[in-house]
Amino acid sequence: MKRFKSTNPAQTKELAKKMAALADAGLVITLNGDLGAGKTTFTKGVAEALGVLDRVKSPTFNILNTYDSGRLPLYHFDAYRLEESGAADQGFEDYLGTDGVTLIEWPQFMADLLPNDRLVMTFERTGNGEDERLITIKGLGKVAELEEELS
């Protein structure tokens, strides 16, 4: 498990860019944290590093936004609205671990679809400043080596 301190959104995006540089097709990253913890900021950094040209925003009402203009497709889930219905039988598994990078906010509401090989990220406010975060990364399965490659 690796821990990173971020004192501002630019540092969160820099971590995301490092992650994106290591990303291959099929990478799934779950993003855990409260509202405003930095999950979408991280996603914007990944998108920039992949060369996504579109404006990236949280897919709160759509559940899934796809971006095809970068080096790899980017699939950005916000599963918060799946709390009641769950994710089964909605076709979301067609995006997990396939030809792009998949980022999932509120992954606990898609738990039954998550692959064993993934990066689990947790964003926590540290209370030391409005923008200060502790970001924890844990690699599960085959992608665990990505955790070690981040510095």
N, C-alpha and C positions, 0 to 999 in steps of 0.2 A: 504494500500500500504506500502510495506517495501522497504527500501533502504539500500544497502550494498556498502561499499567502498572496492575496491580491488586495491592493489598497485603492484601486480605481478600475473603472471599466476597461481602460486601455490595457492594463495588465491581464485582465481576464481574456481579452481578445488575443493577446500575445500567446498565452497558453493554448488557446484554441488553434492558433495558426501553427504552433509546433505540433499539435495533435494532427491537424489536417495534413501536414507535410509527411507524416508517417502513415497516413490512412491509405488503405487499399479497398477495393470493392468488397462489399460484404461486411464491413465494420459496423457494428451496432454499439451505440453509446447511450446509456440511460442517464438522465439528468434529474437528480433528486434535489429538492430544496423548496423552501416556502416561496410564495409570490414575491417577486422582486429580488430574489436571491442571486440572479446573474445567469440563469439558464439560457434565456434568449440572447443575452449579450454574448455568451459563449458561442451559441449557434451562429450569430452574425460573424464572429471571427472565423469559424470554420468555413462558412460560405465565402467570405472574402478570400481566404487562402486557397480555396478550391477554384476560384475564378468565377463564382456565381455573379451574374450581372444584375439580376432582379433584386428588388427591395425585399429584404427578409424581415418578416414579422411573425409573431407568435400565431399559430393556426388555431386559436382558441375556439372559434366557431366552426371551422372546417374540419378540425381534428388532424388533418394532414395537409401540408403544403409540400409540393415537389418543385425542385429547381434543377433544370437540365442543362444550364448554360456553362457549367464548370467542368473541370478535369474529370470529375465523377459526378453522377447524379446525387443530389442531396434530398433525403426524405426526412422531413421535420414533423414529428407528431407532437401534439399536445393532447394527452389522453384524459385530461381532467374531466371532460364531459362524458367519459365512459364509466364513471364511478357507478352508476346505476345499471347500465345495460351490459357492461363488459365489452370485450373486443372480439369475441368469438363470432365467426360466421359473417364478418364484415369485409373480408378480403384483405385485411391489413397484413396478414402473413406473407402476401405476395411481395412486400417491400422489405422485409427483414432478412438481412444476410444475403442480399442479391447483388445487383450490379452497381450499387452506390453505397454511400455512407448514410446510415440511419441514426437520427438523434431523437430520443423519446423523452419528453417532459411528462412528469407524473406517471412513470412506468408501472407503478403498483396497480394501475387500472388496466394494464395489458399484460400482467404477470404470466398468464397462461400461454402467451405467444412468444415470450422472450427466449432467445436462443441461449444455450449454455455458454457459448463463446461471446463475451461482450465486455465492454468497459463500463464500470459503474462509477459515476461521478456524483459527489454530494457537495452542494454549495451551502455554506453556513455563514450567516452574519456573525462577526466576532464581537460586535458591540463596541469596538474601539474607534469607530468612525462610520459615517453613513455608508461609505462605499467599501469598507474593509470586509473581506471574505476569507474563509478558509475553504479551500477546494481540495477534496480528497478523491483520489483515483485508485480504483482497485480493478485489476484485470482478472477476468474469469476465463478459464479454458485456454484455447489456442492464442488468444490475443493478449495474454498476460505479459508477454515480452514487451508490448508497447508501453506498458507502465514503466518498465525499466529504462526504456529509451528516452523518456522525458526527463529533462533536467531543469 
